[in-house]
Amino acid sequence: MGIFLGSATISITLALIFYSIGTWSEHFQKGLRLWHIVFFVLGLCADSLGTAMMMEIADPMKGNALHGITGALALLLMAIHAAWAIYTYWKGSPKAKQNFSKFSIFVWTFWLIPYILGIVLGIK
């Protein structure tokens, strides 16, 4: 495994860890807190960095369209999720902060699709 591929893999795995901590802590604590947002943003940054590195080493002609599409959508959802979390934290009602978890779990679950696809395709 080249150093670039190794760094990308570590970055994307850190994204999974950060995003999981933010999402599930928010869910179990039944409300949005500032430190959850920090983990959402860390997850987004780590995933963006890892994805950028993977794009540098991937052969676009051998790529998997489903992986590319779901990966792009997952990054977009993560960005929307982080922005909405910031807005909800500062301007949202207590009920909005409490209900935010439903969207978080949806985004986290969707993000797992390209993550798992990447593992499966990488093994082949």
Backbone as CSV, one residue per row, in Angstrom:
resi,resn,N_x,N_y,N_z,CA_x,CA_y,CA_z,C_x,C_y,C_z
1,MET,0.862,-1.173,0.000,0.000,0.000,0.000,0.904,1.230,0.000
2,GLY,0.713,2.087,-0.981,1.502,3.309,-1.062,1.154,4.263,0.061
3,ILE,2.059,5.170,0.324,1.852,6.130,1.418,0.629,7.007,1.165
4,PHE,0.387,7.351,-0.109,-0.759,8.191,-0.445,-2.059,7.429,-0.197
5,LEU,-2.104,6.161,-0.626,-3.290,5.336,-0.401,-3.489,5.097,1.091
6,GLY,-2.406,4.845,1.802,-2.502,4.643,3.246,-3.023,5.874,3.965
7,SER,-2.534,7.036,3.576,-2.997,8.293,4.183,-4.472,8.535,3.884
8,ALA,-4.885,8.251,2.655,-6.291,8.428,2.276,-7.181,7.484,3.072
9,THR,-6.744,6.244,3.214,-7.515,5.254,3.965,-7.638,5.665,5.430
10,ILE,-6.562,6.130,6.009,-6.594,6.591,7.405,-7.522,7.793,7.549
11,SER,-7.450,8.725,6.618,-8.289,9.921,6.672,-9.773,9.565,6.596
12,ILE,-10.126,8.664,5.691,-11.534,8.283,5.541,-12.004,7.474,6.752
13,THR,-11.129,6.664,7.318,-11.490,5.923,8.526,-11.653,6.876,9.713
14,LEU,-10.815,7.902,9.795,-10.999,8.927,10.826,-12.338,9.639,10.642
15,ALA,-12.737,9.849,9.394,-14.044,10.461,9.126,-15.154,9.599,9.719
16,LEU,-15.052,8.289,9.523,-16.042,7.374,10.094,-16.070,7.495,11.620
17,ILE,-14.911,7.528,12.232,-14.831,7.624,13.692,-15.415,8.953,14.181
18,PHE,-14.968,10.066,13.597,-15.470,11.381,14.012,-16.981,11.491,13.817
19,TYR,-17.448,11.087,12.636,-18.867,11.225,12.325,-19.716,10.326,13.213
20,SER,-19.210,9.130,13.495,-19.936,8.209,14.377,-20.030,8.776,15.791
21,ILE,-18.937,9.315,16.293,-18.953,9.911,17.638,-19.966,11.052,17.693
22,GLY,-19.922,11.950,16.717,-20.853,13.075,16.695,-22.299,12.633,16.589
23,THR,-22.572,11.730,15.653,-23.948,11.292,15.395,-24.540,10.533,16.568
24,TRP,-23.823,9.537,17.049,-24.404,8.689,18.088,-24.389,9.356,19.461
25,SER,-23.434,10.216,19.727,-23.460,10.976,20.984,-24.660,11.908,21.003
26,GLU,-24.886,12.562,19.877,-26.048,13.457,19.780,-27.335,12.667,19.985
27,HIS,-27.418,11.505,19.368,-28.624,10.675,19.475,-28.859,10.237,20.924
28,PHE,-27.828,9.697,21.567,-27.999,9.177,22.923,-28.148,10.282,23.966
29,GLN,-27.612,11.458,23.700,-27.773,12.577,24.625,-29.064,13.345,24.360
30,LYS,-29.780,12.940,23.315,-31.094,13.496,22.974,-31.082,15.007,22.795
31,GLY,-30.075,15.496,22.105,-30.010,16.919,21.821,-28.672,17.295,21.207
32,LEU,-28.688,18.376,20.471,-27.505,18.856,19.769,-26.666,19.747,20.677
33,ARG,-25.379,19.429,20.755,-24.448,20.226,21.548,-23.305,20.695,20.649
34,LEU,-22.617,21.721,21.085,-21.545,22.292,20.273,-20.463,21.269,19.940
35,TRP,-20.104,20.431,20.887,-19.040,19.469,20.616,-19.457,18.431,19.581
36,HIS,-20.765,18.172,19.441,-21.230,17.280,18.369,-20.906,17.907,17.014
37,ILE,-21.149,19.207,16.915,-20.877,19.923,15.663,-19.391,19.858,15.331
38,VAL,-18.555,19.979,16.337,-17.104,19.877,16.114,-16.778,18.526,15.475
39,PHE,-17.384,17.452,15.966,-17.125,16.129,15.393,-17.724,15.982,13.998
40,PHE,-18.880,16.605,13.735,-19.435,16.580,12.371,-18.469,17.255,11.401
41,VAL,-17.954,18.405,11.796,-17.041,19.159,10.925,-15.717,18.409,10.762
42,LEU,-15.210,17.822,11.838,-13.990,17.011,11.723,-14.207,15.840,10.763
43,GLY,-15.368,15.198,10.855,-15.689,14.096,9.946,-15.755,14.556,8.504
44,LEU,-16.388,15.696,8.283,-16.487,16.255,6.930,-15.104,16.587,6.382
45,CYS,-14.275,17.215,7.191,-12.914,17.574,6.744,-12.081,16.334,6.447
46,ALA,-12.139,15.344,7.334,-11.363,14.118,7.128,-11.837,13.378,5.883
47,ASP,-13.151,13.326,5.671,-13.677,12.643,4.486,-13.317,13.404,3.215
48,SER,-13.407,14.713,3.251,-13.045,15.523,2.080,-11.573,15.332,1.720
49,LEU,-10.718,15.344,2.735,-9.284,15.149,2.498,-9.006,13.753,1.942
50,GLY,-9.583,12.744,2.566,-9.391,11.372,2.099,-9.916,11.163,0.696
51,THR,-11.066,11.744,0.397,-11.643,11.632,-0.944,-10.758,12.320,-1.970
52,ALA,-10.250,13.491,-1.640,-9.360,14.208,-2.563,-8.102,13.385,-2.846
53,MET,-7.551,12.760,-1.812,-6.368,11.919,-2.013,-6.698,10.700,-2.868
54,MET,-7.849,10.080,-2.609,-8.258,8.908,-3.398,-8.460,9.286,-4.866
55,MET,-9.003,10.464,-5.112,-9.229,10.900,-6.494,-7.913,11.082,-7.237
56,GLU,-6.858,11.432,-6.520,-5.544,11.608,-7.143,-4.928,10.280,-7.578
57,ILE,-5.262,9.204,-6.878,-4.643,7.919,-7.199,-5.567,6.975,-7.954
58,ALA,-6.856,7.296,-8.023,-7.814,6.412,-8.693,-7.760,6.601,-10.202
59,ASP,-7.992,5.516,-10.907,-8.090,5.546,-12.367,-9.560,5.769,-12.714
60,PRO,-9.912,6.940,-13.268,-11.320,7.237,-13.540,-11.970,6.253,-14.514
61,MET,-11.176,5.631,-15.351,-11.728,4.672,-16.312,-12.092,3.348,-15.636
62,LYS,-11.508,3.084,-14.491,-11.779,1.839,-13.778,-12.674,2.069,-12.565
63,GLY,-13.146,3.280,-12.395,-13.954,3.613,-11.234,-15.336,2.995,-11.288
64,ASN,-15.966,2.928,-10.150,-17.315,2.412,-10.026,-18.263,3.604,-9.924
65,ALA,-19.201,3.690,-10.871,-20.109,4.845,-10.918,-20.941,4.957,-9.643
66,LEU,-21.431,3.831,-9.143,-22.252,3.862,-7.933,-21.450,4.400,-6.750
67,HIS,-20.209,3.977,-6.640,-19.345,4.462,-5.559,-19.101,5.962,-5.705
68,GLY,-18.837,6.408,-6.917,-18.593,7.833,-7.151,-19.808,8.694,-6.862
69,ILE,-20.967,8.242,-7.318,-22.206,9.012,-7.120,-22.593,9.048,-5.642
70,THR,-22.585,7.891,-4.990,-22.964,7.877,-3.571,-21.937,8.625,-2.719
71,GLY,-20.668,8.551,-3.111,-19.633,9.290,-2.383,-19.829,10.791,-2.483
72,ALA,-20.128,11.262,-3.698,-20.365,12.699,-3.895,-21.610,13.152,-3.133
73,LEU,-22.669,12.349,-3.201,-23.894,12.690,-2.471,-23.659,12.681,-0.959
74,ALA,-22.871,11.723,-0.490,-22.581,11.654,0.948,-21.821,12.894,1.411
75,LEU,-20.835,13.320,0.626,-20.098,14.542,0.985,-21.022,15.755,0.992
76,LEU,-21.895,15.842,0.004,-22.856,16.947,-0.049,-23.779,16.912,1.169
77,LEU,-24.295,15.728,1.490,-25.160,15.598,2.664,-24.423,15.959,3.950
78,MET,-23.157,15.560,4.050,-22.370,15.903,5.238,-22.199,17.417,5.366
79,ALA,-21.977,18.086,4.250,-21.826,19.549,4.273,-23.140,20.219,4.669
80,ILE,-24.247,19.752,4.089,-25.566,20.290,4.444,-25.847,20.020,5.921
81,HIS,-25.542,18.823,6.358,-25.759,18.429,7.747,-24.974,19.324,8.709
82,ALA,-23.711,19.574,8.398,-22.886,20.435,9.259,-23.440,21.858,9.302
83,ALA,-23.819,22.380,8.136,-24.379,23.740,8.083,-25.694,23.814,8.855
84,TRP,-26.547,22.800,8.682,-27.829,22.784,9.382,-27.605,22.627,10.890
85,ALA,-26.608,21.842,11.274,-26.296,21.679,12.699,-25.891,23.017,13.313
86,ILE,-25.045,23.749,12.615,-24.608,25.062,13.112,-25.808,25.995,13.242
87,TYR,-26.648,26.036,12.213,-27.838,26.890,12.251,-28.764,26.474,13.402
88,THR,-29.022,25.177,13.508,-29.932,24.684,14.543,-29.391,24.979,15.935
89,TYR,-28.096,24.821,16.107,-27.489,25.072,17.416,-27.657,26.531,17.830
90,TRP,-27.422,27.447,16.909,-27.463,28.874,17.248,-28.856,29.475,17.181
91,LYS,-29.680,29.027,16.231,-30.979,29.682,16.005,-32.180,28.777,16.256
92,GLY,-31.957,27.476,16.342,-33.076,26.536,16.429,-33.733,26.491,17.793
93,SER,-34.963,26.040,17.795,-35.711,25.880,19.040,-35.188,24.642,19.780
94,PRO,-35.508,24.533,21.056,-35.111,23.321,21.794,-35.650,22.046,21.131
95,LYS,-36.858,22.124,20.591,-37.437,20.959,19.907,-36.644,20.632,18.639
96,ALA,-36.227,21.655,17.895,-35.432,21.431,16.679,-34.104,20.773,17.029
97,LYS,-33.490,21.204,18.126,-32.222,20.607,18.558,-32.412,19.149,18.948
98,GLN,-33.554,18.865,19.559,-33.838,17.502,19.990,-34.142,16.599,18.792
99,ASN,-34.840,17.114,17.793,-35.232,16.320,16.627,-34.153,16.232,15.555
100,PHE,-33.091,16.972,15.708,-32.025,17.002,14.715,-31.408,15.620,14.500
101,SER,-31.460,14.796,15.516,-30.844,13.470,15.480,-31.358,12.607,14.329
102,LYS,-32.612,12.769,13.956,-33.171,11.948,12.865,-32.415,12.188,11.564
103,PHE,-32.128,13.436,11.265,-31.377,13.753,10.049,-29.939,13.262,10.177
104,SER,-29.365,13.398,11.359,-27.992,12.942,11.586,-27.847,11.454,11.287
105,ILE,-28.777,10.666,11.787,-28.704,9.218,11.579,-28.899,8.881,10.105
106,PHE,-29.788,9.593,9.422,-29.967,9.371,7.983,-28.666,9.637,7.231
107,VAL,-28.029,10.772,7.507,-26.786,11.132,6.807,-25.688,10.120,7.133
108,TRP,-25.561,9.746,8.392,-24.551,8.766,8.800,-24.767,7.438,8.074
109,THR,-26.018,6.983,8.023,-26.338,5.719,7.353,-26.038,5.806,5.865
110,PHE,-26.427,6.909,5.234,-26.148,7.081,3.804,-24.640,7.101,3.559
111,TRP,-23.888,7.755,4.447,-22.435,7.848,4.297,-21.789,6.467,4.306
112,LEU,-22.395,5.523,5.028,-21.835,4.170,5.090,-21.857,3.462,3.733
113,ILE,-22.777,3.832,2.850,-22.869,3.169,1.540,-21.561,3.312,0.763
114,PRO,-21.073,4.530,0.485,-19.803,4.612,-0.247,-18.616,4.102,0.572
115,TYR,-18.689,4.206,1.891,-17.595,3.688,2.720,-17.471,2.173,2.529
116,ILE,-18.594,1.472,2.644,-18.583,0.013,2.486,-18.269,-0.372,1.044
117,LEU,-18.839,0.357,0.085,-18.515,0.093,-1.323,-17.018,0.244,-1.578
118,GLY,-16.412,1.249,-0.986,-14.972,1.461,-1.143,-14.167,0.292,-0.610
119,ILE,-14.602,-0.256,0.518,-13.915,-1.422,1.085,-14.066,-2.623,0.154
120,VAL,-15.304,-2.879,-0.277,-15.571,-4.031,-1.144,-14.809,-3.905,-2.459
121,LEU,-14.852,-2.737,-3.068,-14.161,-2.536,-4.345,-12.645,-2.580,-4.172
122,GLY,-12.159,-2.124,-3.031,-10.721,-2.144,-2.768,-10.186,-3.547,-2.569
123,ILE,-11.044,-4.440,-2.084,-10.633,-5.826,-1.855,-10.501,-6.578,-3.174
124,LYS,-11.312,-6.208,-4.148,-11.291,-6.911,-5.452,-10.013,-6.678,-6.199
